[in-house]
Each structure stands twice: as C-alpha cells, then as structure tokens.
C-alpha cells in the first residue's frame, strides 16, 4: 500500500509543480502590468509643466487631467466593470483593458489640446480600472485557498512601491526621450508617452498567448 501511494505521489508531483509554476508566472505578469499602470497613470505629473506650456493648458486643467478627472472616471467605471468581470472570461478582459490604457497613453503623445488629452486620459482610467479586480479574481482561482495570501500580498504591495517608483521609471523614460527626440522630430514629452505606453501592449500580447483562463472556483 505504501509503495502504491508513493507511486501515486510521484505521478501527481510534476503536474502539481507545473501548475504552481504557471500560477506564479501569471502573478509575475500581473505585477508587471500593475507596475506599468502606475507609470502610465502618473507620467503626466512629471510632464505637466512642459505639457501645460506647449498646449496652453491651465493649472486647473492639468489638475483635472492628473487628479479629479482621472480619479472620478476610474471610480465610476469600477462598479459596472466589476459586474462584467464576474460574468465573463477575465484574461481577455485584462488584455483589452491593458491595450486600451496603453493605446491611450501613446495617443496622448499626439494630443493637440486639453479636450483630446482629457479623452485619452479617460481611456487610461477605464483601461486601468479593469486590471486589479480581474487580477485578484484570477489569483484566487490560480492558487489553492491556503496559498493565496502571498501572491495577493505581492500584487497589492506593488501599489505602495510604484507610487514612488513610477516617477523613477518616468524620469528615466523622459531622459531617454530627451536624448533620442532629435531622431524622431518629436518633443521629448510626446516621445516619453510613447515610450511608457508601448510596454503594456507587448505584455498584454504575452498575457493573451501564455496565460489560459482558469476555472472559476476551481481550487
């Protein structure tokens, strides 16, 4: 009997190990996406003086773009999005949300006035509002009940780190954009928005190709 149980454990071991690896792989992607979301969300704070000067945007309008306008949209769309996330496949929804905010971040680099910049910022807010509810739900289904605390804590902890880290990443992107802007005939602030927007698109594509939808309540 003991030998039979040992053999069964051997047969079950590799699939369980592979399942854990796949789950942690998905968590790593979610963490990277959450980090990128903070950069795309806060990058305009770093670029505000230049954007305000070049587009003729007032301080009040900049405040709307960075603060109240973005935050209100993010909060308002959260409730209907939560209902959608509960009823549909979450991985495609995350991919769609990431693509939306990334495309809108890139598009912001081509904005000509406050109105267009507000439209694109609204798109960033809506896209980002998808990520965390869906990611937390996915983590719950990727891990057994007694293994969920660590990946959930690691994911949510990114917010505290990236609130400051996003300015470091954004500053590096702005520095790079300043160096190479002459090759693209674009203002550095516009090129910065392109630089920080594209990684989300690439990671969304990777997510769609490599992370399958887990069964709801499967563990």
Phi, psi and omega in degrees: 000317180298318180295322180296320179292320178299318180296320179295319179298321179297319181292326183277338186301302184302316177299320179294321178295317179296322178298318179294319179297316179297321180295315180290328175300315179297319179299319178299319178295317179299320179296317178297318179296319179296321177296315179297323180299323178292321178297312181293329180288320189257356184300328182294333176298322180287328184265358189307312182300317181290317179298315180300317182290317186281330181258359180067038182264133181286167178297323178297316180294322175298320178299322177294316182296322185272321189251267190302314182300313179292312184296320181294316179295316180302317182287319185293323182278351183298318183294308177296326178293324178298321177296318179296316181298325179291337187251353185229171179295131190276324180300312176299327178293318177297315179301315180297318179296316179296316178299321181296310183290328180291315178298319180292326175296315178297316181297330178300333178292348179248007182295143182253346180199181183299318184301312180294321180295324178293319178299314181291323177294325175298320177297321177298317181297315181295315180298317182289334180294343180283324196299299189296313178301318180290319181296316179297319178296318180294318179300320180298328180268345179276337185239149172299160184305321184275004181240011187273337189297312183297307180298325178293319179295318178298318180296309183292332179293341179299325182302316180295321181287315187281348175299324174266321183297332181296328179287327176293313179295318179295321177297320177295319179296319178295320178297316178297316180298322179296322181290319188258000185300329180296331180286338183251358180054047178227149174296144182305323182293324178292316180294327177300318179296325176292318182297317183279343181276326186292323181303324179298321178298316181294319181289326176297319177297317178296319178300315183295330185269338191237350180243108178284158177288121178284160177288133179294129180066021186288343181235000000 
